[in-house]
Amino acid sequence: MWDYPKSAKHRAFIDELQAKHERELSKVRAAEKKQARAADGLQALEEIKALSAATREKTARLRAERLARAAENLVDKRAKSVRKKK
């Protein structure tokens, strides 16, 4: 826009202003990255908790099924042994 020679003092001020702006911008970007990592960590923790709960539920269901089969087999064995004795 303005294409005129700038003094050394003016150029130094502009350079300092740009450097300050870049430092502030890098701080903001770092804060955003930190916040994103924290959010990702929380999301991962929630996923782990959900998977853990699902595993516990599945284990409990399978254990109940196994115990029911074992009880049924025990009843069948006792019934067969009673029949054989008679």
CNS distance restraints for C-alpha pairs under 8 A (distance, minus, plus):
assign (resid   6 and name CA) (resid  10 and name CA) 6.14 0.50 0.50
assign (resid   6 and name CA) (resid  11 and name CA) 6.31 0.50 0.50
assign (resid   7 and name CA) (resid  11 and name CA) 6.14 0.50 0.50
assign (resid   8 and name CA) (resid  12 and name CA) 6.01 0.50 0.50
assign (resid   9 and name CA) (resid  13 and name CA) 6.24 0.50 0.50
assign (resid  10 and name CA) (resid  14 and name CA) 6.28 0.50 0.50
assign (resid  11 and name CA) (resid  15 and name CA) 6.10 0.50 0.50
assign (resid  12 and name CA) (resid  16 and name CA) 6.06 0.50 0.50
assign (resid  13 and name CA) (resid  17 and name CA) 6.07 0.50 0.50
assign (resid  14 and name CA) (resid  18 and name CA) 6.11 0.50 0.50
assign (resid  15 and name CA) (resid  19 and name CA) 6.13 0.50 0.50
assign (resid  16 and name CA) (resid  20 and name CA) 6.11 0.50 0.50
assign (resid  17 and name CA) (resid  21 and name CA) 6.13 0.50 0.50
assign (resid  18 and name CA) (resid  22 and name CA) 6.12 0.50 0.50
assign (resid  19 and name CA) (resid  23 and name CA) 6.20 0.50 0.50
assign (resid  20 and name CA) (resid  24 and name CA) 6.24 0.50 0.50
assign (resid  21 and name CA) (resid  25 and name CA) 6.04 0.50 0.50
assign (resid  22 and name CA) (resid  26 and name CA) 6.07 0.50 0.50
assign (resid  23 and name CA) (resid  27 and name CA) 6.25 0.50 0.50
assign (resid  24 and name CA) (resid  28 and name CA) 6.28 0.50 0.50
assign (resid  25 and name CA) (resid  29 and name CA) 6.20 0.50 0.50
assign (resid  26 and name CA) (resid  30 and name CA) 6.06 0.50 0.50
assign (resid  27 and name CA) (resid  31 and name CA) 6.16 0.50 0.50
assign (resid  28 and name CA) (resid  32 and name CA) 6.18 0.50 0.50
assign (resid  29 and name CA) (resid  33 and name CA) 6.18 0.50 0.50
assign (resid  30 and name CA) (resid  34 and name CA) 6.13 0.50 0.50
assign (resid  31 and name CA) (resid  35 and name CA) 6.13 0.50 0.50
assign (resid  32 and name CA) (resid  36 and name CA) 6.10 0.50 0.50
assign (resid  33 and name CA) (resid  37 and name CA) 6.12 0.50 0.50
assign (resid  34 and name CA) (resid  38 and name CA) 6.22 0.50 0.50
assign (resid  35 and name CA) (resid  39 and name CA) 6.21 0.50 0.50
assign (resid  36 and name CA) (resid  40 and name CA) 6.11 0.50 0.50
assign (resid  37 and name CA) (resid  41 and name CA) 6.05 0.50 0.50
assign (resid  38 and name CA) (resid  42 and name CA) 6.28 0.50 0.50
assign (resid  39 and name CA) (resid  43 and name CA) 6.18 0.50 0.50
assign (resid  40 and name CA) (resid  44 and name CA) 6.07 0.50 0.50
assign (resid  41 and name CA) (resid  45 and name CA) 6.12 0.50 0.50
assign (resid  42 and name CA) (resid  46 and name CA) 6.22 0.50 0.50
assign (resid  43 and name CA) (resid  47 and name CA) 6.25 0.50 0.50
assign (resid  44 and name CA) (resid  48 and name CA) 6.17 0.50 0.50
assign (resid  45 and name CA) (resid  49 and name CA) 6.18 0.50 0.50
assign (resid  46 and name CA) (resid  50 and name CA) 6.15 0.50 0.50
assign (resid  47 and name CA) (resid  51 and name CA) 6.15 0.50 0.50
assign (resid  48 and name CA) (resid  52 and name CA) 6.03 0.50 0.50
assign (resid  49 and name CA) (resid  53 and name CA) 6.13 0.50 0.50
assign (resid  50 and name CA) (resid  54 and name CA) 6.16 0.50 0.50
assign (resid  51 and name CA) (resid  55 and name CA) 6.11 0.50 0.50
assign (resid  52 and name CA) (resid  56 and name CA) 6.22 0.50 0.50
assign (resid  53 and name CA) (resid  57 and name CA) 6.20 0.50 0.50
assign (resid  54 and name CA) (resid  58 and name CA) 6.10 0.50 0.50
assign (resid  55 and name CA) (resid  59 and name CA) 6.00 0.50 0.50
assign (resid  56 and name CA) (resid  60 and name CA) 6.13 0.50 0.50
assign (resid  57 and name CA) (resid  61 and name CA) 6.19 0.50 0.50
assign (resid  58 and name CA) (resid  62 and name CA) 6.11 0.50 0.50
assign (resid  59 and name CA) (resid  63 and name CA) 5.99 0.50 0.50
assign (resid  60 and name CA) (resid  64 and name CA) 6.15 0.50 0.50
assign (resid  61 and name CA) (resid  65 and name CA) 6.27 0.50 0.50
assign (resid  62 and name CA) (resid  66 and name CA) 6.09 0.50 0.50
assign (resid  63 and name CA) (resid  67 and name CA) 6.09 0.50 0.50
assign (resid  64 and name CA) (resid  68 and name CA) 6.07 0.50 0.50
assign (resid  65 and name CA) (resid  69 and name CA) 6.19 0.50 0.50
assign (resid  66 and name CA) (resid  70 and name CA) 6.13 0.50 0.50
assign (resid  67 and name CA) (resid  71 and name CA) 6.05 0.50 0.50
assign (resid  68 and name CA) (resid  72 and name CA) 6.07 0.50 0.50
assign (resid  69 and name CA) (resid  73 and name CA) 6.05 0.50 0.50
assign (resid  70 and name CA) (resid  74 and name CA) 6.11 0.50 0.50
assign (resid  71 and name CA) (resid  75 and name CA) 6.20 0.50 0.50
assign (resid  72 and name CA) (resid  76 and name CA) 6.18 0.50 0.50
assign (resid  73 and name CA) (resid  77 and name CA) 6.10 0.50 0.50
assign (resid  74 and name CA) (resid  78 and name CA) 6.18 0.50 0.50
assign (resid  75 and name CA) (resid  79 and name CA) 6.10 0.50 0.50
assign (resid  76 and name CA) (resid  80 and name CA) 6.17 0.50 0.50
assign (resid  77 and name CA) (resid  81 and name CA) 6.15 0.50 0.50
assign (resid  78 and name CA) (resid  82 and name CA) 6.13 0.50 0.50
assign (resid  79 and name CA) (resid  83 and name CA) 6.27 0.50 0.50
assign (resid  80 and name CA) (resid  84 and name CA) 6.23 0.50 0.50
assign (resid  81 and name CA) (resid  85 and name CA) 6.32 0.50 0.50
assign (resid  82 and name CA) (resid  86 and name CA) 6.65 0.50 0.50
